[in-house]
Amino acid sequence: MEIIAAYGTYMIILAIIFGLYMTWGVGANDLANAMGTSVGAGAVSVKQAIFIAIVFEFAGAVLAGGHVTNTIRKGIIDPSSIVATPEILVYGMLASLLAAACWLMIASNKGWPVSTTHSIIGALIGFAIVGISPEAVKWGKVGKVVGSWIISPAVGGTIAFLLVMSTRKLIFDTEDPLKNAKKYAPYYIFLVGFMISLVTLFKGLKHLDIDMSGPQSFVAAIACGALAASIGWLFIRKVKEDPATRRRHHFAAVEKVFTPMMLFTACAMAFAHGSNDVANGIGPLAAVISIVNSGGEVMQESRMPIWVLLLGGCGIVLGLITMGYRVMLTVGKKITELTPSSGFCAELAAATTVVLASRTGLPVSTTHILVGSVLGVGLARGIGAIDLRVVLNIVISWVVTLPIGAVLAMFFFFTLKGMFG
């Protein structure tokens, strides 16, 4: 308690710096990874992707980011045995932030789409093992997270595959693909707006003191989906068929229809990313703030300050702007060739999976989900459409992320403990 009383201000300052550094890494790697499909498909430019991220990443972080944050903070480790020495938990949270941030900086510089969720969870496990005891790690929770690494890409890939097959049946394999594209496109956009709105309204606004019943949320989500579909229809109806283009490529005009649709999925993906992955950076930061402000009390529940969510959103956007292009290239160009239609299916599948997972409180990896969705799109064209070497390298980077995060956290924990002790 004495250490926190003496150095509490410094601890909070370090937590803010490390939290901003960590969220910078989230933006440089995970958000870039999430926006890579839109850029790779040629639907949006890098500048447009950044603008979309600024608006919708903030919205996702502030409106729907609080629920997952609690899971990351107190769901992976049990700090009850160090209630009398809360400074140990503060060292651990700071070490975890710094460890995960350092690894993300290295990976982003190399263009490796690693998992920020893996990084922070690995770091928390590393700290708990050396700072508390191996029994302090909730291995059952970790097992569920490990299971989500398999389930998440499988679900994302399955949804993406089904979406691609539906576009083939309803649009591409018909006598008049352009006419059918204009006919069914608003329904796909409605699905984007409805899914994001429903889940956010149902569970995501409680920390803003906005509580809606199930029927109210359902009606509001339908309204949001209808609004999105109407706006999309205004864009789509302007697409005209060029006879010369049609001769060169039968489906060129249809792809033009999917280009404005990808704007909606890019927005949904940025919102979904903000709602889920902001927790990776601000979860440990929130823990430090609550411990210091309470005078050393390790509370089971604490209110998430809005400024912390805003700080997380700022860091993520900065990361995308400064170094995100490297990971964008890997996801958008190297796994499989993406078109606006296939990119739309991948992003819609990924956004749906991420938002649903965030509302259950399961800290899934956006990286795994999106790569799974891109693989699902590629498999719809056949295994030959996927660059298996790139996929293998990505999987290897996933495997080494967790242990590297753990080892770095152990090192930084002992360093911080020595500094303050």
C-alpha positions in Angstrom: 0.0 0.0 0.0 2.9 2.4 0.9 4.4 1.9 -2.5 1.2 2.8 -4.3 0.7 5.8 -2.1 4.2 7.0 -2.8 4.4 6.3 -6.5 0.7 6.1 -7.6 1.0 9.1 -9.9 4.0 7.7 -11.7 2.3 4.4 -12.1 -0.7 6.0 -13.8 1.6 8.0 -16.1 3.5 4.8 -17.0 0.2 3.0 -17.6 -1.1 5.7 -19.9 2.2 5.7 -21.9 2.3 1.9 -22.1 -1.4 1.7 -22.9 -1.0 4.2 -25.7 2.0 2.3 -27.0 0.0 -1.0 -26.8 -3.0 0.5 -28.6 -0.6 1.9 -31.2 0.5 -1.7 -31.8 -3.1 -2.8 -32.1 -3.7 -0.2 -34.8 -0.5 -1.0 -36.7 -1.2 -4.7 -36.7 -4.8 -5.7 -36.0 -6.7 -2.8 -37.4 -4.4 -2.7 -40.5 -5.1 -6.4 -40.8 -8.9 -5.7 -40.5 -8.9 -3.0 -43.1 -6.5 -4.9 -45.5 -9.4 -6.7 -47.3 -11.0 -3.4 -48.4 -7.7 -2.0 -49.5 -6.6 -5.2 -51.2 -9.8 -5.5 -53.1 -9.4 -2.0 -54.5 -12.6 -0.8 -52.9 -11.0 1.9 -50.8 -7.7 3.7 -50.8 -5.3 3.7 -47.8 -6.4 7.3 -47.0 -10.1 6.4 -47.1 -9.4 3.4 -44.9 -7.7 5.7 -42.4 -10.7 8.1 -42.4 -13.1 5.2 -41.9 -11.0 3.9 -39.1 -10.9 7.3 -37.3 -14.7 7.6 -37.3 -15.9 4.0 -36.7 -13.0 2.7 -34.6 -13.7 5.5 -32.1 -17.4 4.7 -32.2 -16.8 1.0 -31.5 -14.3 1.6 -28.7 -16.5 4.2 -26.9 -19.9 2.6 -27.5 -19.2 -1.1 -27.2 -15.6 -1.5 -25.9 -16.3 -1.7 -22.2 -17.7 -5.3 -22.0 -14.7 -7.1 -23.3 -12.3 -4.9 -21.3 -13.6 -6.5 -18.0 -12.9 -10.0 -19.4 -9.3 -9.2 -20.3 -8.6 -7.5 -17.0 -9.9 -10.0 -14.4 -10.9 -13.1 -16.4 -7.5 -14.6 -17.3 -5.8 -14.3 -13.9 -6.9 -14.4 -10.3 -5.3 -11.6 -8.2 -7.0 -12.5 -4.9 -3.9 -13.9 -3.4 -2.0 -10.6 -3.7 -4.8 -8.3 -2.3 -2.4 -7.3 0.5 0.3 -6.4 -2.0 -1.6 -4.7 -4.9 1.6 -3.1 -6.2 2.5 -6.6 -7.6 -0.6 -6.5 -9.8 0.3 -3.0 -10.9 3.8 -4.2 -11.9 2.2 -7.1 -13.8 -0.3 -4.9 -15.7 2.4 -2.5 -16.7 4.8 -5.3 -17.7 2.0 -7.0 -19.7 1.3 -3.8 -21.7 4.9 -3.1 -22.4 5.7 -6.7 -23.4 2.7 -7.0 -25.8 3.5 -3.6 -27.3 7.1 -4.4 -28.0 6.2 -7.7 -29.8 3.5 -5.9 -31.8 6.0 -3.3 -32.9 8.5 -5.9 -34.1 5.7 -7.9 -35.9 4.2 -4.9 -37.6 7.6 -3.7 -38.8 8.0 -7.2 -40.5 4.4 -7.1 -41.8 3.4 -10.2 -39.8 -0.3 -10.2 -38.9 0.0 -11.5 -35.4 -2.7 -11.5 -32.7 -2.8 -8.6 -30.3 -5.2 -10.8 -28.1 -2.6 -13.5 -28.0 0.1 -11.0 -27.1 -1.7 -9.5 -24.1 -3.0 -12.8 -22.8 0.4 -14.4 -23.1 1.9 -11.5 -21.3 -0.7 -11.7 -18.5 0.0 -15.4 -18.1 3.8 -14.8 -18.0 3.4 -12.2 -15.2 1.0 -14.3 -13.2 3.4 -17.3 -13.3 6.4 -15.4 -11.9 4.6 -12.6 -10.0 1.9 -14.6 -8.2 1.9 -18.4 -8.9 1.0 -20.7 -11.7 -2.3 -21.5 -9.8 -3.3 -17.8 -10.2 -3.7 -18.4 -14.0 -7.3 -19.4 -14.7 -6.3 -22.2 -17.0 -9.9 -23.0 -17.7 -10.4 -19.5 -19.1 -7.2 -19.8 -21.1 -8.5 -23.1 -22.5 -11.6 -21.4 -23.7 -9.5 -18.7 -25.3 -7.3 -21.3 -27.0 -10.5 -23.0 -28.2 -11.7 -19.7 -29.7 -8.5 -19.5 -31.7 -9.8 -22.6 -33.6 -13.5 -21.8 -33.5 -13.2 -18.1 -34.5 -11.5 -18.6 -37.9 -13.7 -21.6 -38.5 -16.9 -19.6 -37.9 -15.6 -16.6 -39.9 -14.5 -18.9 -42.8 -17.8 -20.7 -42.8 -19.8 -17.5 -42.9 -17.6 -16.1 -45.6 -17.9 -19.3 -47.7 -21.7 -19.3 -47.4 -21.8 -15.6 -48.4 -19.7 -16.2 -51.5 -21.9 -19.2 -52.5 -25.0 -17.0 -52.0 -23.7 -14.3 -54.2 -22.9 -16.9 -56.9 -26.4 -18.4 -56.7 -28.3 -15.1 -56.5 -26.1 -12.9 -58.7 -23.2 -14.3 -60.7 -24.7 -17.5 -62.0 -27.9 -15.7 -63.3 -28.8 -14.5 -66.8 -28.6 -10.8 -65.8 -25.9 -10.5 -63.0 -26.0 -6.7 -62.9 -29.7 -6.5 -62.5 -29.7 -9.1 -59.7 -26.7 -7.4 -58.0 -28.7 -4.2 -57.8 -31.7 -6.2 -56.6 -30.0 -8.1 -53.7 -27.2 -5.7 -52.7 -29.5 -3.7 -50.3 -30.3 -6.9 -48.5 -26.7 -7.6 -47.9 -26.1 -4.1 -46.7 -29.2 -4.3 -44.4 -27.5 -7.4 -42.8 -24.4 -5.4 -42.1 -26.3 -2.5 -40.4 -28.8 -4.8 -38.6 -26.1 -7.1 -37.1 -23.8 -4.4 -35.9 -26.7 -2.3 -34.5 -28.6 -5.1 -32.8 -25.6 -6.5 -30.9 -24.4 -3.0 -29.9 -27.8 -1.9 -28.7 -28.5 -5.1 -26.9 -25.4 -5.3 -24.7 -22.9 -2.6 -25.7 -24.3 0.6 -24.2 -24.7 -0.3 -20.5 -21.6 1.5 -19.4 -23.1 4.7 -20.9 -26.3 4.2 -18.8 -28.4 3.4 -21.9 -30.4 0.2 -21.3 -32.9 -0.9 -23.9 -35.1 -4.0 -23.8 -34.8 -6.8 -26.3 -37.8 -5.7 -28.4 -36.6 -2.1 -28.4 -33.1 -3.1 -29.5 -34.6 -5.3 -32.2 -36.7 -2.5 -33.6 -33.9 0.0 -33.5 -31.5 -2.4 -35.2 -34.1 -2.9 -38.0 -34.3 0.8 -38.4 -30.5 1.2 -38.6 -30.3 -1.7 -41.1 -33.0 -0.1 -43.2 -31.2 3.2 -43.2 -27.9 1.6 -44.2 -29.7 -0.3 -47.0 -31.3 2.9 -48.3 -28.0 4.8 -48.4 -26.4 1.8 -50.1 -29.2 1.7 -52.7 -28.6 5.3 -53.6 -24.9 4.5 -54.4 -25.7 1.2 -56.2 -28.3 2.5 -58.5 -25.8 4.9 -60.1 -23.7 2.0 -61.4 -24.1 1.8 -65.1 -23.1 -1.1 -67.4 -20.4 -0.3 -69.9 -20.9 -2.6 -73.0 -17.1 -2.4 -73.8 -16.2 -3.4 -70.3 -18.8 -6.2 -70.3 -17.1 -7.8 -73.4 -13.7 -7.8 -71.7 -15.0 -9.0 -68.3 -18.5 -10.4 -67.9 -18.8 -9.4 -64.2 -17.0 -6.1 -64.2 -20.2 -4.1 -63.7 -21.3 -6.4 -60.9 -18.0 -5.8 -59.1 -18.7 -2.1 -59.4 -21.9 -2.7 -57.4 -19.9 -4.4 -54.6 -17.4 -1.5 -54.4 -19.7 0.9 -52.5 -21.0 -2.1 -50.5 -17.5 -2.6 -49.2 -17.6 0.9 -47.7 -20.3 -0.4 -45.4 -18.4 -3.5 -44.5 -15.2 -1.5 -43.9 -17.1 0.7 -41.5 -18.6 -2.4 -39.8 -15.2 -4.0 -39.6 -13.6 -0.9 -38.0 -16.5 -0.6 -35.5 -16.3 -4.3 -34.7 -12.5 -4.0 -34.2 -12.9 -1.1 -31.9 -15.5 -2.9 -29.8 -13.4 -6.0 -29.3 -9.7 -5.1 -29.6 -9.6 -1.8 -27.7 -9.7 -4.1 -24.6 -6.2 -5.4 -25.3 -4.7 -2.0 -24.7 -6.9 -0.4 -22.1 -7.8 -3.5 -20.0 -4.5 -3.5 -18.0 -4.5 0.3 -18.0 -8.0 0.3 -16.5 -6.8 -2.1 -13.8 -3.9 0.1 -12.8 -6.1 3.2 -12.6 -8.7 1.5 -10.5 -6.1 0.1 -8.1 -4.2 3.4 -7.7 -7.3 5.6 -7.3 -8.8 3.2 -4.7 -5.6 3.5 -2.6 -4.5 0.0 -3.4 -7.8 -1.9 -3.3 -8.0 -4.7 -5.9 -11.7 -4.2 -6.8 -13.7 -6.9 -8.6 -15.7 -4.3 -10.5 -14.7 -0.8 -11.6 -16.4 1.7 -13.9 -14.6 2.2 -17.3 -13.8 5.9 -17.7 -14.8 7.2 -21.1 -11.4 9.0 -21.5 -9.7 5.6 -21.3 -11.8 4.3 -24.2 -11.0 7.5 -26.1 -7.3 7.1 -25.4 -7.5 3.5 -26.8 -9.2 4.7 -29.9 -6.5 7.4 -30.5 -3.7 5.0 -30.1 -5.2 2.5 -32.5 -5.8 5.1 -35.2 -2.2 6.4 -34.8 -0.9 2.9 -35.3 -2.8 2.4 -38.5 -1.6 5.7 -39.9 2.1 5.2 -39.1 2.8 1.6 -39.8 -0.4 -0.2 -40.8 0.3 -0.4 -44.5 2.8 -3.3 -44.1 0.2 -5.6 -42.6 -2.4 -4.4 -45.0 -0.3 -5.8 -47.9 0.0 -9.2 -46.3 -3.7 -9.7 -45.6 -5.2 -7.8 -48.6 -2.8 -9.1 -51.3 -0.8 -12.1 -50.4 -3.2 -14.8 -49.0 -5.6 -14.9 -52.0 -6.7 -12.5 -54.7 -9.6 -10.4 -53.6 -12.3 -8.7 -55.6 -14.9 -6.3 -54.2 -17.4 -9.1 -54.1 -15.2 -11.6 -52.3 -13.7 -8.9 -50.1 -17.2 -7.8 -49.1 -18.1 -11.4 -48.1 -14.9 -11.7 -46.1 -15.4 -8.5 -44.2 -19.1 -9.0 -43.5 -18.3 -12.5 -42.1 -15.4 -11.2 -40.0 -17.4 -8.2 -38.7 -20.3 -10.4 -37.7 -18.0 -12.9 -35.9 -16.0 -10.3 -34.1 -19.0 -8.3 -32.8 -20.9 -11.5 -31.7 -17.8 -12.7 -29.9 -17.2 -9.3 -28.2 -20.8 -9.3 -26.8 -20.2 -12.7 -25.2 -17.1 -11.4 -23.5 -14.8 -13.9 -25.2 -11.5 -12.2 -26.1 -11.2 -13.6 -29.7 -8.6 -12.6 -32.2 -9.5 -10.3 -35.0 -6.5 -11.7 -36.9 -7.7 -15.2 -36.7 -11.3 -14.4 -37.6 -10.3 -12.3 -40.6 -7.7 -14.7 -41.9 -10.3 -17.4 -41.6 -12.8 -15.3 -43.5 -10.3 -14.7 -46.3 -9.5 -18.4 -46.4 -13.2 -19.2 -46.7 -13.4 -16.8 -49.6 -10.4 -18.4 -51.3 -11.7 -22.0 -50.7 -14.9 -21.0 -52.5 -12.7 -20.7 -55.6 -10.7 -23.8 -54.8 -7.6 -24.6 -52.8 -5.4 -23.4 -55.6 -6.6 -19.9 -55.1 -4.8 -19.7 -51.7 -1.1 -19.1 -51.2 -0.4 -21.9 -48.6 3.1 -20.7 -47.9 1.8 -17.3 -46.8 -0.8 -19.1 -44.6 1.9 -21.3 -43.0 4.0 -18.3 -42.1 1.0 -16.6 -40.6 0.2 -19.6 -38.5 3.8 -19.9 -37.3 3.7 -16.2 -36.2 0.5 -17.0 -34.3 2.1 -19.9 -32.4 5.2 -17.9 -31.3 3.2 -14.8 -30.2 1.9 -16.2 -26.9 5.2 -17.5 -25.5 7.1 -14.5 -26.6 4.6 -12.2 -24.8 5.0 -14.4 -21.7 8.8 -14.2 -21.6 8.9 -10.5 -22.3 6.4 -9.9 -19.5 8.4 -11.9 -17.0 11.5 -9.7 -17.8 9.6 -6.4 -17.6 7.9 -7.5 -14.4 11.2 -8.1 -12.6 12.6 -4.8 -14.0 9.6 -2.7 -12.8 9.6 -4.5 -9.4 13.3 -3.6 -9.0 12.7 0.0 -10.0 9.8 0.7 -7.6 10.9 -1.8 -4.9 
